[in-house]
Amino acid sequence: MSYEYLKFGKEEKDFIAKIEEISGQNIYSCYQCGKCSAGCVFSDKMDITVNQLIHLIQLGQKEKVLKANTHWVCSSCLTCSVRCPREIDVAALMEAVREYSLREDYEKVIISEISKEALDKLPNIALVSNFRKKTG
């Protein structure tokens, strides 16, 4: 994909290219229909919706993407991928963002520092998935 018309700097281009490389998906195939977010059973636990996260990736907004909790809350249930009319493997994109974040050592979860309030609110599957994804 040519990024010339987007006028991104090297850092933005590198971020987008790395997410595409890790996921094997063309991030620009997404036209923001929102079906991924509408079908997500954990969207109410996310600070931004799945399609908003994808849009931030399309814009090369690395810091905003990595600060969001969306990709960590994702349980990889594949509902988003099945519903996508463009056949984007959205779950693979979420995994790519998690992997990118871990490679950058951006943020790690320290289980003992999770508040009791958060533990009471979050669904067990989200916690187990997060521990598995973010503690290694």
C-alpha positions in Angstrom: 0.0 0.0 0.0 1.3 3.4 -0.8 1.1 6.0 2.0 2.3 9.0 -0.1 -1.0 10.7 -0.1 -1.5 10.4 3.6 1.5 12.6 4.4 2.6 10.5 7.4 6.0 10.8 9.0 8.3 7.8 9.2 7.2 6.8 12.6 3.5 6.7 11.6 4.3 4.7 8.4 6.5 2.3 10.4 3.7 1.7 13.0 1.1 1.0 10.3 3.4 -1.2 8.3 4.3 -3.2 11.4 0.7 -3.8 12.5 -0.1 -4.9 8.9 2.9 -7.2 8.9 2.2 -8.8 12.2 -1.6 -9.2 11.5 -1.3 -10.1 7.8 -4.2 -7.6 7.2 -4.6 -4.5 5.1 -5.7 -1.9 7.7 -7.1 0.3 4.9 -9.6 -2.4 3.9 -11.7 -1.3 6.8 -14.3 1.3 5.8 -15.6 1.9 9.4 -19.0 0.2 9.1 -18.9 -0.6 12.9 -20.2 -4.2 12.7 -17.1 -5.3 14.6 -18.0 -3.0 17.5 -21.7 -3.8 17.3 -21.1 -7.5 17.7 -18.4 -7.2 20.5 -19.7 -8.6 23.8 -17.0 -6.7 25.7 -17.4 -3.3 23.9 -19.0 -1.8 27.1 -15.7 -2.6 28.9 -13.5 -0.9 26.3 -12.5 2.8 26.4 -12.9 3.1 22.7 -14.7 0.8 20.2 -12.9 -1.7 18.0 -13.6 0.3 14.8 -12.3 3.5 16.5 -9.1 1.6 17.4 -8.8 0.5 13.8 -9.3 4.1 12.6 -6.5 5.3 15.0 -4.2 2.7 13.4 -5.2 3.9 10.0 -4.1 7.4 11.1 -0.9 6.1 12.5 -1.8 7.3 16.0 0.6 4.9 17.8 0.4 6.5 21.3 -3.4 6.6 21.3 -3.6 3.0 20.1 -1.2 1.7 22.7 -2.9 3.7 25.6 -6.3 2.3 24.7 -7.5 -0.8 26.6 -9.6 -2.2 23.6 -7.0 -4.7 22.4 -6.4 -6.0 25.9 -10.1 -6.4 26.7 -10.7 -8.3 23.4 -11.2 -12.0 24.2 -10.5 -13.1 20.6 -13.9 -14.7 20.3 -13.8 -13.9 16.5 -17.3 -12.4 16.4 -15.8 -9.2 14.9 -13.9 -11.2 12.2 -17.0 -13.2 11.3 -19.2 -10.1 11.0 -16.8 -8.0 8.9 -18.2 -7.5 5.4 -14.6 -6.8 4.1 -13.4 -10.2 5.6 -10.8 -8.5 7.8 -9.5 -10.7 10.5 -10.2 -8.1 13.2 -9.1 -10.4 16.0 -5.7 -10.8 14.2 -5.5 -6.9 14.3 -6.2 -6.9 18.0 -3.5 -9.6 18.6 -1.1 -7.6 16.4 -1.6 -4.5 18.6 -1.1 -6.6 21.7 2.1 -8.1 20.2 3.4 -4.7 19.1 2.8 -3.3 22.6 4.6 -6.2 24.2 7.5 -5.9 21.8 7.8 -2.2 22.6 7.4 -3.2 26.3 4.9 -0.4 26.4 2.9 -1.6 29.4 2.6 -4.8 31.4 0.0 -5.9 33.8 1.1 -6.6 37.4 -1.7 -8.8 38.7 -1.2 -7.7 42.3 -1.8 -4.1 41.3 -5.3 -4.7 39.8 -7.8 -3.0 42.1 -10.5 -5.1 43.8 -13.1 -2.9 42.1 -11.7 -3.7 38.6 -11.6 -7.4 39.5 -15.2 -7.4 40.6 -16.4 -5.6 37.4 -14.5 -7.3 34.7 -15.8 -10.6 33.3 -13.6 -13.6 34.2 -12.9 -14.4 30.6 -11.5 -10.9 30.0 -9.3 -11.2 33.0 -7.9 -14.6 32.1 -7.4 -13.6 28.5 -5.6 -10.4 29.7 -3.4 -12.2 32.1 -2.4 -14.7 29.4 -1.7 -11.9 26.9 -0.1 -9.3 29.0 2.0 -10.9 31.7 4.4 -12.9 29.6 
